[in-house]
């Protein structure tokens, strides 16, 4: 008679303590902040004026991080959210906040950052431009892939961890993105494709990237793999295109590194077109997998129009676009200017920008790949004083050398497009010292349900 092998009972982890806290404010990340004695308590999804019960996730000497468990006293701004996973995902901390309240929070955030600099006291901050679509607007995603207990997860990393939250049908994503994710989930399981395990350093699939053209309802899909792989990824690509014919391009990016960077250096076209053909406003755009592009087309079009209006270019004038990406703003300006020069450090984006100039029949555009601070000094001999300049830097803002070079250029108008109110305020203050004063700032809600806000600032010479 065989004996049943003895299995040690696994003890359940001890329940974590809970605390009750009053929420006083939201921080810049949209996280509710209260106090417990001398320590701050951070609770995602809790709003000012609320009394909540939170499960303690992390406890330090100065700060406690908690998970929202119950709302004892509700804010009048709290509404039923469109997402059933908001408490687990935490990617959209404002998803249960009334939309007008979200816009007020974002405007206050911009005003607060500017108010930290006395040199910006006279800047006019306009009301935030709300988005026409508050769900289904996101046209580009980068999703992590992993397995836990044999179950495939495709989603986002939980805040402060490497645990993937399986997001399913995200209400912020364009519907075509959700269709692609669902089919990839089915086929990876059916075909038995390995997902990458960073702890063991084994597996193939690391990330899933999807870009959508809402105008054409077409998608570009990129599988990020830990090693170059033809057999499994080609098979996966063929089934994806068969089930979702709107996918016009499937590519493989190879990232063998052990770090947190999503994309590696090499991208290989597996099936279909080399890029996704899209359009924002009047401008047609060819977008490749690694190139940055705004995720909200409606609001991007409004920003392009605003920049073009503030620039007010004539055929006798030159415009400079720093951090130009794939050329969206530069090509919009090229419709009015005599000449536009775009600078971007990412070479693939510059190739896209040149292709896009040809695509739109705009021969008065020149795009250069390189560091903005170095190239702007080189180009200062070619670009006349009084030209119009546009900067659209990453979240960290502009390097000090770039701001000095812009001051030396003495543009008649400088337009600063920013995705970070904190670095925007810092740079506008530094530009004031370089002889450029900020006249007005227009916040734009590119990312409903999240704390992020885009801003467009107009600057002129200080003596005007």
N, C-alpha and C positions, 0 to 999 in steps of 0.2 A: 504494500500500500504506500503510494507516494505521499510525501508530506508537502503540504502547502508551504512555500518559502515564507519566512517571517519578514514582514515589511514594517519598518519602524513608522509609527504614526507621526506625520508631520504636524508639528504644533502650529496653530494659527498665530500670526503676528499680533502682538498686544495692540489693542485699539489705541489710536493716537488721541491725546487730550483735545478738548475743544475749549474755545474761549468766546465770550460775548463781548462785542466791541461796537462802539459808535463810530461811524465813518464821517470824517470832517471834510475831506476833499478828495479830488482825483489827482494823481501825479501825471507827469508828462506821458506816461505809457497807458493812461486811462485806468490805472489800478486804484481801487479805493484805499484810502489811508486813514487810520485811526490811531489811538494811543492806548497803551496799557502801561501805566506808570511812566517810566522814563523811556520806554521803547515804542518805536513805531510798529504798527501792525498793518501789513499789506494784504488786501483781499481782492483778488480779481473778480469782477462782476458785481461788486458792492458799490453803492453810490452815496454821495454826500447826503447827510440827514437820515441815513438808515441805521437801524440797530440790527446787527447780524450775529449769527453763530457761525464760527469758522473752525475747521479742524486744523490743528497746528501741523504744518508740513515741515517747517524749518524754524529753529529757535536759536537766535544769537544774542549777544549782549545788548545790542542796540536795536535789533529788528526781529520781528516775528513775521513769517510768511504763512498765511492760512488759506485753506480751501473753503469756499463758500458752501455752507450746508443748509442754513435756514435764514430767511429774512423775517425778523420779528416786527420791524417797523419799516414800511415801504416808503421809498421816495415817490413823490407824485410824477416823476419822470420815468418810472419803471413801467414797461409795457411787456406783453408777451412777445418773446423773440421768435424768429423764424427757424432757429437751430436747436435741435434736441441735444446736441453734444457740446453746447457752449461752455458748460462748467468743466468738462474734461479737456476740451481742446484749448481754451483760453486764448485762442488766436485773435478773437474779435471781442474785446472786453466791453464794448459799448452796445453789443447786439440786443440787449434788453432795455436800452435807453431810448426814449422818444426822440425822433429824428431832429426836431427843432432844438431840443436840449443838447444833442450832439454838436450841432452847428454853433450853439452858444459856447460850449466848452472849447471848441477849436478856435473860435475868435478870441476868447479870453486868453488862451494859451499863447497866441501870436502877440496880443497886446502885452501880456505879462513879460514875455521875453524882450520885447522892444523897450518896455519901461525900465528894464534893468540898466539901460544905457542913457544917461542924461542927454547925450548928443543926439538922441533920436526922439526927443520929447515932442517935437512938432510934426512928426510923421502922421499922415492921415491913414488910418486902418479902416478899410471898408468892410461891410458885412460879408460873411463867407458865402460864396456861391455854392448852394446846395446842388447835389447830383440829381439828375432826372430819374436815375435808377438807383435804388438803395440796396437791391439784391440782384444777382445775376450779372453784375457789371464786370467782374474780373475776367480778363481775357488771357492771362498768362499765369501759370503756377509751376512751382518746383516742389515736388512731393517726395518724401523719404519712403523707402520700402524696407520692410523687415518681416521676420517671422517670430511669433511668440507662442510657445506651446503648439507648434505646427500650424498656427493660423497666420495667414498672410495679412499684413497691415500696410496700407498705403495712405499716407497722411502727413501730418505735421509733428514736429517734436514738441512734446509737452514742455511748457516754460521751465527753464532751468534744468532740463534733463535730456537724455538721449532716448527716452521712451517715445515711440511713435504712437500718436493717437490716430486711429483709423477713422477718417472723417466721412466716408460714404458720400452721399449727395450733398456737397456743401452749398448752402443757399447763396453764397457770394459768387460762386463760380458760374461762368457762362454754361448753359445746359450741355453744350457739346463737350466741354471739359469733363463733366460728370459722366457722360456716356463713354468717353474714352477710358476713364479710370475704371469704370465697371467692367468693360470688356477686357482691359489689361488684367484686372483681378481674376476674371474667369479663366483667361488663357494661361496665365502664369501658373495657376493651380492645375489646370487640365494638362498642361504640357510638362509640369514638374520642373520649371526653371528655378534654379537656386537663387535665393536672395543672399546678399552679402552679409556676413556676420563679422562685424569689426573686432569682436573679442577673439575670434578664432582666425581672422584674416582669410576666410574662405567664402566662396560664393561668387555670383556674377552680378545680379541686379542691385544697384545702389539707390538710384533716384529715377523718378519719372517726371519729365518736363513736357508741358503741353502749352502751345500758343494757338490762339484762335483769332481768325478774322471775322468779326461779327457781321461785317457788310456782306462777305461772300459765304459765310457759314462753312469755313474750311479750317483745317487744323494741321499743325506741324507737331510731331511727337518725337521726343528725344529720350532714348534709354541711356542712362549713365551707368556704365559697367566698370567693374574692378579690373577687368582685363579685356583685351580685344577678343571678340567672340563673333563668329559668323553663323555657325549652325543654329544655335538656339535663338539668337536675336533675329536672324532672318526669318525663321519659322514663325516666331512671335509676331514680327512685323506683317507677314503675309496674312495671318489670321486677323490681325487688328484691322487692316485695310479692307479685308473681306467683310467683316462685321460692321465696320464704320467707314463707309466709302467717302465720307467727308474728309477723312485724313488723306492729305495730298502729299505728305512727305514724312518718312520715318528715318531717323538718324541715330547713330550710336556715338556717344562721347565716352572716351576711355579715361578713367580716373583711378590710377593704381595707388594714389597716396593714402596715408592713414589719417590725414587731418580732416578738418570740417569743411574744407572748400568743396563745393558741389561739382564744378566742372573741371575736367582735365584739359590738357593742351590739344589733344587730337579728336576731331569729329569726323565721322565717316558717314556718307549717305548710304542708306540701306535700300530704300525704295522711294520712288516718286521724285518730286522737284527738289532742287537744292535749297530752296527758301520758301517762305510763306508770303504770298502777295496780299497786301492789305491796303487800306486807305483811311486817312484821317483828314476830314475836311476835303480840300481840293487836292491834297498831296497823296500820291500813290507811293507805297513803300514795300520794298522787298526786305523781309526780316529773317535773319539766320538764327540758329539755336542759341548762340552765345551772346548775341547783341542785346543790350538793354533797350527796352521800350516800355512806355507807360501802359499800365494794366487797365485803365479806364478810358476808352476811346472818346466817349462823349465829352468828358471834362478835358481831355488832352486837346481836342479840337477847339474848345473855348479858350484854353491857354494860348494855343497858336494864334488865334484871332486877336487876343488881347495884346500879345507881344507885337504882332504885325501892326496893330492900331497905334500902340505907344511908340513904335519905331518910326512910323510915318515917313518911310523912305522915299526918295526920288531916284530916277534913273541916273542921276549924276553922283549918287552916293555909294559908299562902301560900308558893308556891315561885317562885323566879326562875331562868330559864334564859338565860344569856348565850351568844352565838354559837350560837343555837338552830337555824340551818339551816332545814330544811323541817318542823321540829317533832317529830322522832321521840322524843327524850328528854322534851320538855315534855309531849307527849300521853300518854306512859307515866305520868308523874307526875300528870297531871290525873285519872287514874282513882282516885287516893286523896286528892288535895288539895281544899281548898275553892276555891282559885284558883291559876292558873299564869300568869305573865307571861314571854313569850319576847322576846328582843331579837336582831336580826340586821341586818347592814349591807346585805346583798343583797336588794333589793326583790322580785325574782322569787321568792326563797326564802320571803320573808314571805307573799307571795300564796299560795304552795304550802302554807305552814303553816296559814293561815286556811282554805283549802279542806280541808285534812286534818282540822282540828278539826270542820268540818261533816260530813265523811265519816265520822268516828267518833262523831258525836253528842255531842261534848264541848263544852258551852257555857261552861265555866268557864275558858277559855283566852283570853288576850289577847296578840296579837303586834304588836310595834312595829318599824318599820324605822328604822335609824339607827346612829350610832356608840355602842358599848357604854359608853364612859367618860362620854359626855354624857347618855345616857338613864338610866343607873343613878343619876346624881345627881338627875335630874328625878323618877324613880320612888321615890326614898328617902322622900319624904313619903307616898307611897301604900303602900309595903311596910313592914309592921311590923318592928321590931327582933326578931331571933330567928327570922326566916323561914329556910327552907332555900334555898340557892343552889347552882346547878350552872353550871360554865363548861366549854366545849368549844372552845377557841380553835384557830386554825391553827398551823402548825409554829413560827411565831415567838413563840408564847406570848401572854400578856396584856400590855397596855400598863400602865406603872406607875400611871397614874391609875385604871385599873380595879381594880387590886389595893388601892389606898388606899380606893376607894369600897366595895369588899367588906369591908375591915376596919371601916370606919365603919358598915356595915350590921349588923355583929355577928350573923351567921347562927348558928343553933344547930348547923347542919351545913353545911359547904361540900364539894361533890364536884367534883373537878377531873379532867376527861377529857382526856388528852393523847396526841398522836401523836409527841412528840419528848422523849425522856428528859432531854436537856440543858436545854431551856427549862422543862420541868416542874420540875426540881431548882432552877433559878434562882428560879422564881416561888414555889415552896413555901418557900424560904428568905426571900424578901421578905414573904410572907404571915405568917411567924412574927413578923417585926418589926411587923406590923399586928395582932398579937394572936390569930392563928389557927395552931394547931399541927397538924402532920400525924400522924395515928395509924397509918395503914396505906396501902400501895400494892399494887394488884393488877395485875400486867402481863397483857396479853391478846395472843395472837398472831393479829393480823388478817391478816398477810401472810406465810404460809409461803413458804419459798425465798428470801425477801428479808431484809435486816437490820432492817427496820422493826418496831417494837413499839408497841402502844397501852398506855396505863397509866391506871388509875383510882385516884385518891387521895381519902381521906376525912380531912377536917379538922374540928376542933372548937375552941371558944374555949380559949385557952391556960390559963385558970384551971380547966379541967375535967380 
